[in-house]
């Protein structure tokens, strides 16, 4: 497993976290960002997806005690009977 420099930032200051992750990417060639949030709004998710694709960053969301890759699909909801 390769070591990846990782920045952790709260959702309200995500722009700072992206800046730091870009500095890591410039220095190391790879970087990750973990965004800590109670909830992820659609606009924040769209912004993070743009950053992930455009800036080539690995982005993860930490919410509810769980870290999830941004591009991971949520498991399907259980069927109600």
C-alpha positions in Angstrom: 0.0 0.0 0.0 1.3 3.4 -1.0 1.3 6.3 1.5 -1.0 9.1 0.4 -0.8 12.6 2.1 -4.3 13.4 3.3 -6.0 16.6 4.4 -8.9 16.6 6.8 -11.3 19.5 6.8 -14.8 20.4 7.9 -17.5 21.0 5.3 -17.6 24.7 6.0 -14.0 25.2 5.2 -13.7 22.7 2.4 -12.1 25.3 0.1 -9.1 25.4 2.4 -8.8 21.6 2.5 -8.8 21.5 -1.3 -6.0 24.1 -1.4 -3.9 22.1 1.0 -4.7 18.8 -0.8 -3.5 20.5 -4.0 -0.2 21.5 -2.3 0.2 17.8 -1.3 -0.5 16.7 -4.8 2.0 19.1 -6.2 4.7 17.9 -3.8 3.9 14.1 -3.7 2.0 13.5 -7.0 -1.1 12.2 -5.2 -3.4 13.5 -2.4 -6.6 12.8 -0.6 -9.2 15.0 1.1 -11.5 13.9 3.9 -14.5 16.2 4.4 -16.1 16.0 7.8 -19.8 16.8 7.7 -23.1 16.1 9.5 -24.9 16.1 6.1 -23.7 16.6 2.6 -25.8 18.9 0.6 -26.3 18.4 -3.1 -24.4 21.5 -4.0 -21.4 20.4 -1.8 -21.5 17.0 -3.4 -21.5 18.5 -6.9 -18.6 20.8 -5.9 -16.6 17.9 -4.5 -17.3 15.7 -7.5 -16.0 18.6 -9.7 -12.9 18.9 -7.6 -12.3 15.2 -7.7 -12.5 15.0 -11.4 -10.9 18.3 -12.4 -8.1 18.3 -9.8 -7.6 14.6 -9.7 -8.0 14.3 -5.9 -9.2 11.4 -3.9 -12.1 12.6 -1.8 -13.8 10.9 1.1 -16.7 12.0 3.3 -16.8 11.4 7.0 -20.3 11.4 8.4 -22.0 9.4 11.1 -18.8 7.8 12.1 -18.2 6.3 8.7 -15.6 7.3 6.0 -17.0 6.8 2.4 -15.3 7.5 -0.9 -17.1 10.3 -2.6 -17.8 8.2 -5.8 -19.0 5.2 -3.9 -22.6 4.2 -4.4 -24.8 4.0 -1.4 -26.1 0.5 -0.7 -29.7 0.1 -1.8 -32.4 0.9 0.8 -34.0 -2.2 2.2 -37.4 -3.0 0.8 -40.4 -2.2 2.9 -42.9 -4.9 3.3 
